Amino acid sequence: MDCVKCKTMYKTAGLDKFRQIFCPKSSFIVGDGGIGVEGFLSMDISKLF
């Protein structure tokens, strides 16, 4: 399972809790404070799985 969170925020408590519960292989913050939207959309899809 992968997780993507897209919102302009710097607090990641919700994402951290999600990761504790579901143990995704990877997770990304898309937008301010994380990877840019264009960078995420042009990312090698194999990194998502």
C-alpha positions as CSV (number, residue, x, y, z in Angstrom):
1,M,0.0,0.0,0.0
2,D,1.2,3.5,-0.8
3,C,0.1,6.8,0.6
4,V,0.0,10.2,-0.9
5,K,-1.0,13.3,1.1
6,C,-1.6,16.5,-0.8
7,K,-2.2,19.6,1.2
8,T,-0.4,22.8,2.1
9,M,0.7,22.0,5.7
10,Y,3.8,21.3,7.6
11,K,2.3,19.2,10.4
12,T,2.4,15.5,9.6
13,A,0.8,14.0,12.6
14,G,-2.1,12.6,10.5
15,L,0.3,11.1,8.0
16,D,2.5,9.7,10.8
17,K,-0.5,8.0,12.4
18,F,-1.7,6.6,9.0
19,R,1.8,5.2,8.5
20,Q,1.8,3.6,12.0
21,I,-1.6,1.9,11.4
22,F,-1.3,0.8,7.7
23,C,2.5,0.5,7.3
24,P,2.6,1.7,3.6
25,K,5.7,0.8,1.6
26,S,6.2,4.5,0.9
27,S,4.5,7.8,1.5
28,F,4.9,11.2,0.0
29,I,3.8,14.7,0.9
30,V,2.9,16.5,-2.3
31,G,3.0,20.3,-2.4
32,D,4.5,22.8,0.0
33,G,6.8,21.1,2.4
34,G,7.2,18.0,0.2
35,I,7.7,17.0,-3.4
36,G,6.3,19.4,-6.0
37,V,3.2,18.4,-7.9
38,E,5.1,18.4,-11.2
39,G,7.9,16.3,-9.7
40,F,5.4,13.8,-8.3
41,L,3.5,13.5,-11.5
42,S,6.7,13.0,-13.5
43,M,8.1,10.5,-11.0
44,D,9.0,7.0,-12.0
45,I,5.8,5.1,-11.3
46,S,7.7,2.0,-10.1
47,K,8.7,4.1,-7.0
48,L,5.1,4.1,-6.0
49,F,4.7,0.4,-5.7
